[in-house]
Amino acid sequence: MLSASRRWVAALAFSAGFIFPALAKSTHPGEIATTQTRYIATYFPGRMTGTPAEMLAADYVRQQFALMGYQSDIRTFNSRYIYTSADKQQNWHKVTGSTVIAAHEGRVKQQIFIVAHLDTYAPNSDADVAANLGGLTLQGVDDNAAGVGVMLELADALKNMPTQYGIRFIATSGEEEGKLGAESLLSRMSAAEKKNILLVINLDNLIVGEKLYFNSGKTTPAAVRKLTRDRALAIARSLGIAAAMNPGLNPAYPKGTGCCNDAEAFDKAGIPVLSVEATNWSLGNKDGYQQRKKTRDFPQGNSWHNARLDNQQYLDKTLPGRITHRSREVVSVMLPLLKELAKTGKV
């Protein structure tokens, strides 16, 4: 018997309590995503797992889905992560994360997941605190309000479109502490439910990086890579959008695969993955963490977890227009791709 992924490939080949931002119909791709990104960053800074800011942000996202007409809920989970003090003592920090899930039902039981983590970085050590990494003032525009913003725009665009395959929009928690939310989600799923996931599209770190990258998971079958990663690159090229895939300069992250986010959890579970990110793998960095060339504005070549850098004011000053421009690029590629993959109108 053909697997769910193989049947999907064959089918595709054959078919070729807040002041909410307005949900009015947008005439420009990326407009809703930009508005949502700025709103989340402004009103919910310090969205560390288990904090009031994260819980409020999760409820806000849930209500946004509800306003679009989706069935949406918040699933909490209990977990923990290690905190290291200045004297090298290590202690477990217990947290309760909040993951938001909205359902777009399809005609058949197979599903596509759209994932973006909602949480911001929580300091893992006294050294992190001293370096101003994470904390209550971190807006997390790049990491990862923009990913959630794009997800919300995609949900809005697809809300009234019938699809062959179901879509689950998932704003995860605990990504910054080691993909806790994604791992919890997978642990609650049966083997049959996992088999019915045709693809996981992960949206993360879309703004600061110099170029868009579309990467498949290490375990993603070649046929699925062609219909997802390669198709995304083709759409980007047709629109004049600079995009690439990991060139494979680091054997730990071979050509065409990404790293270090919720996508990894699904990839390790053998579920096909398409990871969407902005960075610069061609710099030869070992893990994709150098998002851009080192400059006075970005002395480490990234904005990772830095409250001084990853905020609207700083990004608008150093990368003027980038939030709007990159949101437009990602939506312009992902919306037509998602329509193809979910098979809109095929009911």
Secondary structure, 3 states (H helix, E strand, C coil): CCCHHHHHHHHHHHHCCCCCCCCCCCCCCCHHHHHHHHHHHHHCCCCCCCCHHHHHHHHHHHHHHHHHCCEEEEEEEEEEEEEECCCCCEEEEEEEEEEEEEEECCCCCCEEEEEEECCCCCCCEHHHHHCCECCCCCCCHHHHHHHHHHHHHHHHHHCCCCECCEEEEEEECCHHHCCHHHHHHHHCCCHHHHHCEEEEEEECCCCCCCEEEEEECCCCCHHHHHHHHHHHHHHHHHCCCCEECCCCCECCECCCECCCCHHHHHHHCCCCEEEEEEECHHHCCCCCCCCCCCCCCCCCCCCCCECCCCCHHHHHHHCCCHHHHHHHHHHHHHHHHHHHHHCECCC
